[in-house]
Amino acid sequence: MKLSTMSDNETETGTSKMITGLNSNVGIISRQLNVRPFETTQNRDETANRWKKWLQNVERQFRYFGITEPDIKKDRLIIYGGQTLADLE
């Protein structure tokens, strides 16, 4: 749950927040990765296919957000991948 306080000169819609002043109009956009934890199944072939699709989705989002540092990619894979991937580390 995200808590925020807004002053009288701020409005918020969706994932963007607009802050307006007397002579300024500044937009702040916050973007987040949209990744669900990776889930395995009893079927190895199905798990392999799910992994391929899950990893392609994560890599696509890394490119979109400009995440290029290998250590940061690794950390985010572990965080967003869920406990299964964290246990493998």
C-alpha positions in Angstrom: 0.0 0.0 0.0 1.4 3.4 -1.0 0.7 6.3 1.3 1.1 9.8 0.0 0.2 13.3 1.1 -0.6 15.9 -1.4 -0.8 19.6 -1.1 -3.5 21.9 -2.4 -1.5 22.4 -5.7 -1.0 18.7 -6.5 -3.2 16.4 -8.5 -2.7 12.7 -9.1 -4.0 10.4 -11.8 -2.9 6.9 -12.4 0.9 6.6 -12.2 1.6 10.3 -12.7 1.5 13.2 -10.4 1.3 16.8 -11.5 2.6 19.6 -9.3 1.6 23.0 -10.3 2.8 26.3 -9.0 2.2 29.9 -9.8 4.3 30.0 -13.0 5.3 26.3 -13.4 3.7 23.1 -14.5 5.9 20.1 -13.7 5.0 16.5 -14.3 6.4 13.7 -12.4 5.9 10.2 -13.7 6.7 7.1 -11.7 7.0 3.8 -13.6 7.4 0.4 -12.1 8.3 -3.0 -13.4 5.2 -5.2 -13.8 6.5 -8.6 -13.0 4.8 -11.5 -11.2 6.8 -14.1 -9.3 7.9 -17.0 -11.4 6.0 -20.2 -10.6 7.0 -23.7 -11.4 4.8 -26.7 -12.2 5.2 -30.4 -11.8 5.7 -30.7 -15.6 9.3 -29.8 -16.5 8.4 -28.9 -20.2 5.7 -26.5 -19.0 8.0 -25.0 -16.5 10.7 -24.5 -19.1 8.2 -22.8 -21.5 6.9 -20.6 -18.6 10.5 -19.6 -17.7 11.3 -18.6 -21.3 8.2 -16.4 -21.5 8.7 -15.0 -18.0 12.4 -14.1 -18.8 11.5 -12.5 -22.1 9.0 -10.3 -20.4 11.4 -9.3 -17.7 14.2 -8.5 -20.2 11.8 -6.5 -22.3 10.9 -4.4 -19.2 14.6 -4.0 -18.4 15.2 -2.5 -21.9 12.1 -0.3 -21.5 13.3 1.1 -18.2 16.9 1.4 -19.2 18.2 -1.1 -16.7 21.6 -2.3 -18.0 23.8 -2.8 -14.9 24.3 -6.6 -14.5 24.2 -6.5 -10.7 21.0 -4.5 -10.7 19.4 -6.9 -13.2 20.4 -9.8 -11.0 19.0 -8.2 -7.9 15.7 -7.3 -9.6 15.4 -10.8 -11.1 15.7 -12.2 -7.6 13.4 -9.7 -6.0 10.7 -10.0 -8.7 11.2 -13.7 -9.3 10.0 -14.7 -5.9 11.2 -17.1 -3.3 12.0 -19.9 -5.8 14.6 -17.8 -7.6 15.9 -16.3 -4.3 16.5 -19.9 -3.0 18.5 -20.7 -6.0 20.9 -17.8 -5.5 
